[in-house]
Amino acid sequence: MIYLLAVFVPPLGPLFNGQPFSAIFNVVLTVFCLILGLDFNLVLLAVTVHALIAVHMKREQRMYWEVVEAIRRHGVPPG
């Protein structure tokens, strides 16, 4: 669901994912791309790609820390 939000409303994807600085950067990037990309709409794809990458990296980081915390709590799995 957060990925759909990042695709259709790029600044809100990182914001709702807990990344306020990425959301602010995405707003600045959106304004910059709208000013420069009025004739070339593929420039706006950069905004969407940034939002998707930011959301994906944060989710991967959360999963990593969940695994690390589980190993700390329960110990290393056998084998």
KOLKOL-369212 format. One record per residue (C-alpha): residue in one letter; x negated, y, z negated. Coordinates in Angstrom, 1 decimal. Each point is the difference from the previous one (the first is absolute). Layout:
BEGIN
  sevo      px      py      pz
     A       X       Y       Z
...
***
This chain:
BEGIN
  sevo      px      py      pz
     M     0.0     0.0     0.0
     I    -2.8     2.4    -0.8
     Y    -1.6    -0.7     3.4
     L     3.2     1.1     1.7
     L     0.0     3.2    -1.9
     A    -3.6     0.5     0.9
     V     0.8    -0.4     3.7
     F     3.1     2.1     0.2
     V    -0.8     2.7    -2.6
     P    -3.8    -0.2    -0.3
     P    -0.6     2.4    -2.9
     L     2.6    -1.7    -2.2
     G    -1.6    -3.5     0.4
     P    -3.2     0.8    -2.0
     L     2.0     2.3    -2.4
     F     2.4    -2.8    -1.1
     N    -2.9    -2.4    -0.1
     G    -1.7     2.0    -2.7
     Q    -2.5     1.9     2.1
     P     0.7     3.7    -0.3
     F    -3.3     1.2     1.5
     S     0.4    -2.2     3.1
     A     3.6     1.4     0.4
     I    -1.3     3.6    -0.2
     F    -2.7    -0.9     2.6
     N     2.6    -1.6     2.1
     V     2.2     3.1    -0.1
     V    -3.0     2.1     1.0
     L    -0.8    -2.4     2.8
     T     3.6     0.1     1.2
     V     0.0     3.7     0.2
     F    -3.3     0.0     1.8
     C     1.2    -2.6     2.5
     L     3.3     1.8     0.6
     I    -1.8     3.2     0.8
     L    -2.6    -1.6     2.3
     G     2.1    -2.8     1.3
     L     3.0     1.6     1.4
     D    -0.8    -1.1     3.5
     F    -1.6    -3.3    -1.0
     N     2.2    -2.0    -2.3
     L    -2.4    -2.9    -0.5
     V    -2.0     2.3    -2.3
     L     2.8    -0.5    -2.5
     L    -0.8    -3.7    -0.1
     A    -3.1     0.9    -2.1
     V     2.3     1.2    -2.8
     T     1.9    -3.3     0.0
     V    -3.2    -2.0     0.1
     H    -1.5     1.9    -2.9
     A     3.2    -0.6    -2.1
     L     0.0    -3.8     0.8
     I    -3.7    -0.4    -0.8
     A     0.3     1.9    -3.2
     V     3.0    -2.0    -1.1
     H    -1.6    -3.3     1.0
     M    -3.3     0.8    -1.8
     K     1.8     0.9    -3.3
     R     2.1    -3.2     0.1
     E    -3.1    -2.1     0.6
     Q    -1.8     1.8    -2.9
     R     3.0    -0.8    -2.3
     M     0.0    -3.6     1.0
     Y    -3.8    -0.2    -0.6
     W     0.4     1.4    -3.5
     E     2.9    -2.3    -0.8
     V    -2.2    -3.0     0.9
     V    -2.9     1.4    -2.1
     E     2.3     0.6    -3.0
     A     1.4    -3.6     0.3
     I    -3.5    -1.4     0.1
     R    -0.9     2.0    -3.1
     R     3.2    -1.1    -1.8
     H     0.0    -3.7     0.9
     G    -3.5    -0.7     1.0
     V    -1.6    -1.3     3.2
     P     2.1    -2.7     1.7
     P    -1.5    -3.5    -0.1
     G    -1.9    -1.2     3.0
***
